[in-house]
Amino acid sequence: MALIDHFFTTSRGANRSRRTGLMMYLALWRSRRALARLDARALEDIGVTRDAADLEANRNLWDVPHTWKNQ
């Protein structure tokens, strides 16, 4: 577990929704970084083109899925 994960999951008195939101953004950032590192074979396995993977990986952190904006 990374230090930042430990901090956000164990800190007391922090606003729960803020902590949850930060964790969601951190997970999104990690997912995009992992997607950027996949090779051609791995992308083929998940049915994603290199162009689509690069487009998603290079999105800004605040460019979140539209379902997050309606909650």
C-alpha positions as CSV (number, residue, x, y, z in Angstrom):
1,M,0.0,0.0,0.0
2,A,1.3,3.4,-1.0
3,L,1.8,6.0,1.7
4,I,-0.9,8.2,0.1
5,D,-3.3,5.3,0.2
6,H,-2.6,4.8,3.9
7,F,-3.0,8.4,4.7
8,F,-6.4,8.7,3.0
9,T,-7.8,5.5,4.4
10,T,-6.7,6.0,8.0
11,S,-6.9,9.7,8.6
12,R,-9.5,10.6,11.2
13,G,-11.6,13.7,11.0
14,A,-11.2,14.2,7.3
15,N,-14.3,14.7,5.2
16,R,-15.3,11.3,4.0
17,S,-16.7,12.5,0.6
18,R,-13.5,14.5,0.0
19,R,-11.4,11.5,0.8
20,T,-13.5,9.3,-1.5
21,G,-13.2,11.8,-4.3
22,L,-9.5,12.0,-4.0
23,M,-9.2,8.3,-4.0
24,M,-11.3,8.1,-7.2
25,Y,-9.1,10.7,-8.9
26,L,-6.0,8.8,-7.8
27,A,-7.4,5.5,-9.1
28,L,-8.2,7.2,-12.4
29,W,-4.7,8.6,-12.7
30,R,-3.2,5.2,-12.0
31,S,-5.5,3.5,-14.6
32,R,-4.5,6.0,-17.3
33,R,-0.8,5.6,-16.5
34,A,-1.2,1.8,-16.6
35,L,-3.1,2.0,-19.9
36,A,-0.3,4.1,-21.4
37,R,2.3,1.4,-20.5
38,L,0.4,-1.5,-22.2
39,D,2.1,-3.0,-25.2
40,A,0.4,-3.8,-28.5
41,R,-0.5,-7.4,-27.5
42,A,-2.1,-6.3,-24.2
43,L,-4.1,-3.6,-26.0
44,E,-5.3,-6.2,-28.5
45,D,-6.3,-8.5,-25.7
46,I,-8.6,-5.8,-24.2
47,G,-9.8,-4.6,-27.6
48,V,-8.4,-1.1,-27.5
49,T,-6.4,0.5,-30.3
50,R,-3.1,2.3,-29.6
51,D,-4.7,5.6,-30.7
52,A,-7.6,5.2,-28.3
53,A,-5.3,4.2,-25.4
54,D,-3.1,7.2,-26.0
55,L,-6.1,9.5,-26.2
56,E,-7.4,8.3,-22.9
57,A,-4.0,8.2,-21.2
58,N,-3.3,11.8,-22.2
59,R,-6.6,13.2,-20.9
60,N,-6.3,15.8,-18.0
61,L,-6.9,14.6,-14.5
62,W,-10.1,16.7,-14.2
63,D,-11.4,15.2,-17.5
64,V,-13.4,12.5,-15.7
65,P,-16.2,10.2,-16.9
66,H,-19.5,12.0,-17.4
67,T,-21.1,9.7,-14.8
68,W,-19.0,11.3,-12.1
69,K,-20.3,14.8,-12.8
70,N,-24.0,13.8,-12.1
71,Q,-23.5,12.5,-8.6
